[in-house]
Amino acid sequence: MMSFSFLPNAVLVLCVGALVQMLGVAIGRNVARDAVIGLLVLVASLVAVSMPTVLYMAGSVALFAPDVWASYSAVLIILSAIAIHIMSWRNAVVSDATVGSEYYLLLTLATLGGVSMTGAVHDVSFFLGLETLSLPLLGLIAFRNGRIDAGEAAMKYIVLSGVASAMLLFGFALTYLETGSLRFIAPNTGDMPEPLLATMGTVLVLSGMFFKLSAVPFHLWLADVLEGTSIPVAALVAVLSKIALFAAMVRYFASVNLYMSGPATNEVIAVAILSMVGGNLLALVQTDLRRMLAGSSIAHIGYLLVAFLSPGPLSFASSAFYLAAYSVSTLGIFALMAGIMPQGTDIRDWHGMFRRRPMAAAAMSIMLLSLAGIPPAVGFFAKFYIAAAGMAGGRLGLLLILVMSSVIGLYYYLRVIRIMLMPAPVERPEREVTSPWFGNGALIAVLACVTLLFGVFPGTLVDLGRNLIVMPSPPPGSSGQP
Amino acid sequence: MAALLPLIILCPLAVAVILLLSRGTMPARATCGLVGVGMGLCALFGVIEAVTFLNGPDSTGALHVVLWHWIHVGGFDTSFALTLDRLSLVMMLVVSCIGFLILVYACSYMRDDPDIARFFVYMNLFVASMLLLVLSSDMIAVYFGWEGVGVCSYLLIGFWYHETPNANAARKAFVVTRIGDALFLVALLLLATGVGSLDFNAVIQAAPHAPHAAITLATLLLLGGAVAKSAQLPLQTWLPDAMAGPTPVSALIHAATMVTAGVYLIARLHAVFLLTPGVMLLCAVIGFVTILFAAGSALVQTDIKRVLAYSTMSQLGYMYMALGCGAWQGAMFHLVTHAFFKALLFMAAGSIILRVHHEQDIFKMGGLRQEMPGVFWAFIAGSAALAGLPLITAGYFSKEMILTSAYNVAPLFWLGGILGAFLTSIYIFRCVFITFWGEARTHAHGRTGIVQAVPLAILGVLAIIGGWMEVPDSLGSVHIFSNLLSPVLGELPEEHGGAVLLLIGSIVPLIGVSLAWMLWKPTGRAPEALDQPLVRVLRADWGFDALYDVVFVRPYLALGRLNRNDFIDRLYDLLASVTQFFGRAFGLMQTGQVRRYAAWIAVGTVLALCLAV
């Protein structure tokens, strides 16, 4: 049977853009020029998402799905990448003329990996996307040359990421053994001669993905990595890769009835509970803002899994909404850290920030309130939406844990605001505060406004999410999309 | 003129907001000017609204102004709406016009206080809340106003909070009225769940179809709320102490308006109360007991403001007795005339207090007749009206209206009322004779300015002639007031035994005044306050304060001391420390060693596999 495969526009643009950037580095180093090219590539890919597909390929294997879910996640990823791009500029390491150009190249490549994963319906395209995301990430994590903790973080990441990738591949192999298919989808174990193998394959794939999502108990690398690397890269790890992975995971489970208690469902439930409780507990005792955000990020993955586990009309809409809300607020905090106090990641450095930088402290408070889920920030509505989805899906136990662990979250988010309100202690010298460059300041303002505006008028984003209800489409079988 | 109705509330509210935002930086003269203009507009709008309403097409009906729909959820519907009918019209006029006079007077009274702006913030907020209370058509907004006047009362009693007794008095008033507020709130919730709306009309229409027990409970709770607000037995103990506030506060809040809110509420819901004769009987009994109880206390007070406070309580007792007897018009009429003469008495007392160096003990005054003749005549007018001297005073006609209705229900109530009137005439003229006659025991300084004199004069005239808008059949049959209210409160019932009752009611106050003259006429030596044990008990609120202190306050404080360490809080502390502990324990996983991390991944995967298999 003749069928068509196709390449998403954004992937195409990002591939070409990466080549252009490589060419630029080969011709001559100029950080400013490469930064501008990198930004242009990202913006071009954003435009390309909304264009009709141009590149069809003849072939029998469908690699990407052309659906709204993929486009939505891709837009979210590219917007996050643009935000990270803006907050990287004027970063001391990145501005280094000898290595700065590669930074933007790696950023483009990581984005390419993330965007590929969102639409992937084939094991190969998913795995290629995943590694295209992971390997540049490794380079980016280690990018603070001369810093030993950056190297340490990168080493931890490469070793553990290798373990996870191996498990993922083994899972694919087991599934292939049983089903003879490389479709990126959880196999239906009901009608198989040897269901155990397929089940084990699914579990292994899940474990691999949970590692990348840093869900408990696969989360241990996240705090160390976020602490070791530069702030924009930390944002990349905390936001961009999680959107990509979550989008892919939703697609992987499109075929599984999550109402039914199956091996996969059980694992997701267990991981969701552990992540919600564990992430919040981890964040509770941290003194470093980045480690706290690592814990918070783990907890938010747990909340997202609750939405994911609540099949029904609200499930995808609430996940989509929550992804956006989480990304905006987390990016906002990282942008503030990068702009105000790139060196001051200890929470105590933020003492008296309301007096020293009232606007920045106010923006920070908005982001934190959003993450804590307090109105009028968007995080409240996002969490409410998840609760609504959970109620519709009958996941009362999970919701109970969500609410209780959110209470723990309240403590450490509000603690930061409290510290910003308090005057600085005398015995501790105040860390110097810098002014963010114009673009970063504008980014912070936009993110803060978005956090508030979508919190007060969530209608637009909700409508956007409603369109995703029927998505994502399960990947096509032997026949591709015409 | 529907547009004017919200403006009547907004005028004082705007003044309060402006003063609040000025943070006391506005000079006293400008503050007074602003208050004068704001309240003047409020009163003017009130009068215009009243005139146009009464000449308008639905002068016997009601004018509804729906400002916005507020809550519309799950079968419960409430909107923020104002209603003007003839009942709320009377209240609105009392609040805005008498409020205007008292605030003008207060401008002069508080002129030298550094916190004058704060004073007027509270006062204007009070007027706005009170107007909201009387004009709202929905009981949620009524509750809003009800709490608003309660808070303003608290803030104003404790206005001079630097002195501990004032702060204590404010707290006492707040706590005691809070008991009533809680009962009121429960009544509202009961009605809201039963009826699905708190609109007055909806409640009145739904009441006859509701189970009798539920309606009885609701009216009982409403009565409880009203009783606390109006300082009736057994929740009366706060009112005498409330005199700690500035005197204009006592005139406006603790005499003319706030304490009558309960009377208005019951009159507004009279159709519901008519369904529960038991509760009405209780209401009448409470009024009956309070009349005699408070008059007894007033007989032996030495503080001029406390005399007036007990007389307020006693007069409110007449209103409750009237309500209990179904004499709605009588209660409202007495409410209006009482607002005239009691505001007058308080303001006259305030002028005296200002002139004699803030002395409030009547036994240290004396002979003030010559030194302040204007205030003397104003006080005489108010006292005559309070005592109900026949024919020439407003209090006479309203009291007789109540007594006649009470006689028709139960002669015992009438007898109590007459006895109360007798005691009233004795205690108020005791106060007059001791204060204004005899040797001067203090020296009055300064003059009572025109700003104080004009409100006194206006209210003095009203206290005398205000009663002639309702004269019983046997004396001339004028029924302006009851005709005004009959579309809302129903026709006035036929009078029985009018002339004889009137004659007795006319003679008794005269006997009382004569007796007071005999007892306290100037004798050449200074009168002294009695100090027998019985008198001391009477003076101390018949021992109610001591009783409540032993029965409620002390056990409560003991309980508080017992729970000083807040054992419930321990639970939360425990919760917090357990969470912290788990957080730290969980943090132990973060060793920083890659092999351990990899081991955890392996453990997780193996566990997941075990779970699956």
Chai-1 contact restraints between the chains, C-beta under 6 A:
chainA,res_idxA,chainB,res_idxB,connection_type,confidence,min_distance_angstrom,max_distance_angstrom,comment,restraint_id
A,K156,B,V594,contact,1.0,0.0,6.0,A-B,restraint_1
A,V159,B,V594,contact,1.0,0.0,6.0,A-B,restraint_2
A,L160,B,Y597,contact,1.0,0.0,6.0,A-B,restraint_3
A,V163,B,A598,contact,1.0,0.0,6.0,A-B,restraint_4
A,V163,B,I601,contact,1.0,0.0,6.0,A-B,restraint_5
A,T199,B,A612,contact,1.0,0.0,6.0,A-B,restraint_6
A,V203,B,A608,contact,1.0,0.0,6.0,A-B,restraint_7
A,V203,B,L609,contact,1.0,0.0,6.0,A-B,restraint_8
A,V203,B,A612,contact,1.0,0.0,6.0,A-B,restraint_9
A,S207,B,T605,contact,1.0,0.0,6.0,A-B,restraint_10
A,S207,B,A608,contact,1.0,0.0,6.0,A-B,restraint_11
A,P217,B,W600,contact,1.0,0.0,6.0,A-B,restraint_12
A,P217,B,G604,contact,1.0,0.0,6.0,A-B,restraint_13
A,F218,B,I601,contact,1.0,0.0,6.0,A-B,restraint_14
A,F218,B,G604,contact,1.0,0.0,6.0,A-B,restraint_15
A,L220,B,Y597,contact,1.0,0.0,6.0,A-B,restraint_16
A,L220,B,W600,contact,1.0,0.0,6.0,A-B,restraint_17
A,W221,B,Y597,contact,1.0,0.0,6.0,A-B,restraint_18
A,A223,B,Q590,contact,1.0,0.0,6.0,A-B,restraint_19
A,P263,B,A612,contact,1.0,0.0,6.0,A-B,restraint_20
A,N266,B,L611,contact,1.0,0.0,6.0,A-B,restraint_21
A,E267,B,A608,contact,1.0,0.0,6.0,A-B,restraint_22
A,G278,B,F586,contact,1.0,0.0,6.0,A-B,restraint_23
A,L281,B,F582,contact,1.0,0.0,6.0,A-B,restraint_24
A,L281,B,G583,contact,1.0,0.0,6.0,A-B,restraint_25
A,L281,B,F586,contact,1.0,0.0,6.0,A-B,restraint_26
A,L282,B,F586,contact,1.0,0.0,6.0,A-B,restraint_27
A,L284,B,G583,contact,1.0,0.0,6.0,A-B,restraint_28
A,V285,B,G583,contact,1.0,0.0,6.0,A-B,restraint_29
A,V285,B,R584,contact,1.0,0.0,6.0,A-B,restraint_30
A,V285,B,G587,contact,1.0,0.0,6.0,A-B,restraint_31
A,I408,B,T579,contact,1.0,0.0,6.0,A-B,restraint_32
